[in-house]
Amino acid sequence: MKRIVTWSVLMLMILSVLAQEPAKELPPVADKGDFFFEVTTQYLSFSHRDLNGNMVLGNADQVFYIPRVTSGFGFGIGFGRRFRSGLWSLSYLSSGHDATFQGLKSTAVSNLVQFNARTFLLKNSKVKPFVYFGLAFPWLKVYDNAADKQGKIVDATYLGLGVNAGAGVLLPISSRMFFSGSVIYRYLAYLYANGPGVGIDVTDLFDDRTGPRHKPFLRSPVFALELSIAYTL
């Protein structure tokens, strides 16, 4: 986590140096769009709908101890293209979290690649509020979170899909830089589990290892706060 924060600060400092000029209103953005690079810090808060720290899923070969994941901070990088009506971006985000299962402590790393669109509500205003929509492709690595049939503890990774919706505001910093702040509701569905054995669909595992087949995927609504600084190329 210290390394993530250090890189975040360094990237923000580099971008600030590249744009050392008095802040002023951005000129009209060309219809063809301008490409940009952005650095993001985020706060991520998991709900505990299925990631509740009590569920056990497995089969004869492996078992997964579904954790409770706490809130955490992270860092991301991305690029995109800005138009007069809004912008799109593709980014990678990673955050560190504490995790627990029935009182046993561990750690987790949440990763995702997301594609999002930010549509401006006031196109001619210097301060541009926007609505935010997107798709996410998450994977959650939890350390010491699964076991093989001999009982050996190993790490587990959960992979899935997600959708984003939210709102925010974009502010100009200089002719080449802008700030974007977003509050986001992200619904994640972890569909696939990878542990000590062959990777498997969550719906092919059994409750408490020998119970009925687990029908739904692992549902995890998430609230996120993203703060970004972008540099127009």
C-alpha positions as a printed NumPy array, in Angstrom:
array([[  0.   ,   0.   ,   0.   ],
       [  2.891,   2.426,   0.772],
       [  4.265,   1.749,  -2.709],
       [  0.867,   2.54 ,  -4.287],
       [  0.613,   5.848,  -2.423],
       [  4.217,   6.761,  -3.307],
       [  3.643,   6.134,  -7.025],
       [  0.418,   8.121,  -6.902],
       [  2.154,  11.153,  -5.38 ],
       [  5.057,  10.928,  -7.861],
       [  2.751,  10.756, -10.876],
       [  0.71 ,  13.726,  -9.674],
       [  3.916,  15.739,  -9.136],
       [  5.201,  14.899, -12.636],
       [  1.948,  15.964, -14.254],
       [  1.935,  19.183, -12.226],
       [  5.455,  20.054, -13.413],
       [  4.497,  19.397, -17.029],
       [  1.727,  21.963, -16.774],
       [  3.36 ,  24.83 , -14.871],
       [  1.328,  27.753, -16.157],
       [ -1.383,  30.006, -14.735],
       [ -4.756,  28.32 , -14.433],
       [ -7.178,  29.491, -17.092],
       [-10.328,  28.368, -18.784],
       [ -9.806,  25.604, -21.3  ],
       [-10.263,  26.553, -24.953],
       [-13.117,  24.855, -26.808],
       [-12.35 ,  21.199, -27.325],
       [-12.175,  20.22 , -30.982],
       [-14.911,  17.944, -32.235],
       [-12.275,  15.377, -33.204],
       [-11.441,  14.99 , -29.502],
       [ -8.165,  15.238, -27.623],
       [ -6.42 ,  12.248, -26.075],
       [ -5.388,  12.429, -22.433],
       [ -3.545,  10.446, -19.767],
       [ -4.89 ,  10.378, -16.207],
       [ -3.772,   9.308, -12.752],
       [ -6.44 ,   8.335, -10.235],
       [ -6.654,   7.778,  -6.493],
       [ -9.683,   5.918,  -5.199],
       [-11.483,   4.937,  -2.02 ],
       [-13.351,   1.645,  -2.357],
       [-15.985,   0.374,   0.064],
       [-17.325,  -3.179,  -0.358],
       [-20.799,  -4.086,   0.836],
       [-21.085,  -7.428,   2.625],
       [-23.95 ,  -9.011,   0.703],
       [-22.103, -12.186,  -0.31 ],
       [-18.594, -11.194,   0.758],
       [-19.75 , -11.578,   4.352],
       [-16.927, -13.548,   5.961],
       [-19.094, -16.593,   6.683],
       [-19.808, -18.402,   3.406],
       [-17.945, -21.604,   2.486],
       [-18.026, -22.953,  -1.078],
       [-16.25 , -26.002,  -2.404],
       [-16.237, -29.519,  -3.781],
       [-14.249, -32.682,  -3.201],
       [-11.016, -31.108,  -4.492],
       [-10.966, -27.601,  -3.05 ],
       [-12.724, -25.2  ,  -0.713],
       [-13.074, -21.402,  -0.727],
       [-13.621, -19.349,   2.433],
       [-15.53 , -16.318,   1.154],
       [-14.122, -13.314,   3.061],
       [-15.435, -10.064,   4.438],
       [-13.467,  -7.313,   2.669],
       [-12.977,  -3.946,   4.363],
       [-12.754,  -0.519,   2.722],
       [ -9.422,   0.59 ,   1.299],
       [ -7.492,   3.082,  -0.8  ],
       [ -5.91 ,   2.53 ,  -4.183],
       [ -4.333,   3.969,  -7.27 ],
       [ -4.934,   3.768, -11.008],
       [ -3.789,   4.937, -14.4  ],
       [ -5.69 ,   5.346, -17.627],
       [ -6.084,   7.111, -20.922],
       [ -9.01 ,   8.408, -22.915],
       [-10.381,  10.961, -25.32 ],
       [-12.27 ,  14.136, -24.542],
       [-14.957,  15.742, -26.68 ],
       [-17.185,  18.779, -26.206],
       [-20.053,  16.57 , -25.012],
       [-17.981,  14.455, -22.605],
       [-15.199,  11.914, -22.54 ],
       [-14.434,   8.201, -22.46 ],
       [-11.562,   6.464, -20.717],
       [-10.007,   3.055, -20.202],
       [ -8.259,   2.564, -16.868],
       [ -6.699,   0.068, -14.49 ],
       [ -7.317,   0.438, -10.735],
       [ -5.839,  -1.468,  -7.789],
       [ -6.538,  -1.142,  -4.062],
       [ -5.439,  -2.927,  -0.89 ],
       [ -7.848,  -4.227,   1.756],
       [ -7.992,  -6.194,   4.981],
       [-10.05 ,  -9.382,   4.827],
       [-11.485, -11.642,   7.513],
       [-13.203, -15.007,   7.602],
       [-14.903, -15.94 ,  10.867],
       [-12.354, -13.897,  12.784],
       [ -9.275, -15.094,  10.858],
       [ -7.389, -12.136,   9.373],
       [ -5.929, -11.894,   5.889],
       [ -5.379,  -9.306,   3.158],
       [ -6.835,  -8.789,  -0.298],
       [ -6.055,  -6.82 ,  -3.447],
       [ -8.915,  -5.59 ,  -5.626],
       [ -8.038,  -5.077,  -9.294],
       [-10.186,  -3.997, -12.176],
       [-10.044,  -2.748, -15.726],
       [-12.884,  -0.402, -16.513],
       [-14.234,   1.422, -19.532],
       [-16.35 ,   4.442, -18.694],
       [-18.066,   7.441, -20.251],
       [-18.551,  10.798, -18.538],
       [-21.287,  12.851, -20.239],
       [-21.317,  16.592, -19.501],
       [-24.581,  18.134, -18.305],
       [-23.374,  21.728, -18.969],
       [-21.263,  21.754, -22.13 ],
       [-20.438,  25.475, -22.147],
       [-19.654,  25.882, -18.457],
       [-16.124,  26.089, -17.082],
       [-17.159,  23.721, -14.292],
       [-18.709,  20.661, -15.926],
       [-20.936,  18.331, -13.885],
       [-21.339,  14.93 , -15.521],
       [-23.08 ,  11.584, -15.273],
       [-20.889,   8.493, -15.244],
       [-21.57 ,   5.063, -16.794],
       [-19.254,   2.165, -17.5  ],
       [-18.283,  -1.494, -17.52 ],
       [-15.801,  -3.16 , -15.169],
       [-13.799,  -6.372, -15.352],
       [-12.708,  -7.112, -11.758],
       [-10.526,  -9.715, -10.113],
       [-10.09 ,  -9.983,  -6.353],
       [ -7.054, -11.789,  -4.918],
       [ -7.403, -12.895,  -1.298],
       [ -4.359, -14.333,   0.453],
       [ -4.678, -17.613,   2.421],
       [ -8.32 , -17.929,   1.414],
       [ -8.68 , -21.45 ,  -0.014],
       [ -7.566, -25.003,   0.714],
       [ -6.984, -28.192,  -1.261],
       [ -8.378, -31.585,  -0.287],
       [ -5.376, -32.212,   1.974],
       [ -6.124, -28.984,   3.852],
       [ -3.167, -26.974,   2.529],
       [ -4.02 , -23.238,   2.629],
       [ -3.404, -21.228,  -0.552],
       [ -4.437, -17.913,  -2.118],
       [ -7.707, -17.512,  -4.024],
       [ -8.684, -15.246,  -6.898],
       [-12.246, -14.349,  -7.858],
       [-12.988, -12.972, -11.333],
       [-16.121, -11.44 , -12.808],
       [-17.955,  -8.566, -14.467],
       [-19.448,  -5.312, -13.259],
       [-21.306,  -2.131, -14.182],
       [-20.714,   1.443, -12.98 ],
       [-23.071,   4.377, -12.522],
       [-22.468,   7.687, -10.813],
       [-21.926,  11.416, -11.119],
       [-19.153,  13.919, -10.698],
       [-17.591,  17.176, -11.764],
       [-14.726,  18.196, -14.056],
       [-12.654,  21.32 , -13.374],
       [ -9.937,  22.891, -15.565],
       [ -6.495,  23.325, -13.987],
       [ -4.656,  24.687, -17.017],
       [ -4.892,  24.57 , -20.792],
       [ -3.614,  20.961, -20.691],
       [ -4.715,  19.646, -17.304],
       [ -8.059,  18.996, -15.688],
       [ -9.377,  17.486, -12.462],
       [-12.208,  14.965, -12.316],
       [-14.002,  13.792,  -9.17 ],
       [-16.599,  11.   ,  -9.276],
       [-18.878,   9.228,  -6.803],
       [-19.697,   5.783,  -8.194],
       [-21.975,   2.857,  -7.428],
       [-20.351,  -0.275,  -8.844],
       [-22.172,  -3.614,  -8.952],
       [-19.672,  -6.474,  -9.188],
       [-20.521, -10.093,  -9.925],
       [-17.699, -12.557,  -9.226],
       [-18.406, -15.517, -11.518],
       [-15.244, -17.599, -11.408],
       [-12.97 , -18.857,  -8.615],
       [ -9.345, -19.872,  -8.988],
       [ -7.663, -21.65 ,  -6.088],
       [ -5.648, -24.815,  -5.412],
       [ -7.351, -26.872,  -8.096],
       [ -8.698, -26.206, -11.559],
       [-10.449, -22.839, -11.879],
       [-14.204, -23.252, -11.62 ],
       [-17.477, -21.359, -12.043],
       [-18.861, -20.267,  -8.677],
       [-22.197, -21.877,  -9.581],
       [-20.447, -25.26 ,  -9.927],
       [-19.379, -25.188,  -6.273],
       [-21.434, -26.465,  -3.321],
       [-22.531, -24.657,  -0.181],
       [-20.45 , -25.804,   2.798],
       [-18.604, -28.078,   0.352],
       [-21.092, -30.985,   0.595],
       [-24.426, -29.121,   0.565],
       [-26.617, -28.075,  -2.366],
       [-25.095, -26.499,  -5.454],
       [-24.519, -22.773,  -5.018],
       [-26.929, -21.106,  -7.458],
       [-26.068, -17.372,  -7.606],
       [-22.738, -15.768,  -8.399],
       [-20.947, -13.799,  -5.671],
       [-22.692, -10.401,  -5.54 ],
       [-20.726,  -7.425,  -4.306],
       [-22.11 ,  -3.884,  -4.585],
       [-19.315,  -1.343,  -4.114],
       [-19.231,   2.403,  -3.491],
       [-16.215,   4.249,  -4.867],
       [-14.799,   7.75 ,  -4.772],
       [-12.391,   8.483,  -7.646],
       [-10.212,  11.618,  -7.849],
       [ -8.232,  12.052, -11.069],
       [ -5.834,  14.493, -12.647],
       [ -5.497,  14.284, -16.416],
       [ -2.942,  15.669, -18.844],
       [ -4.013,  16.331, -22.438],
       [ -1.533,  15.053, -25.011]])
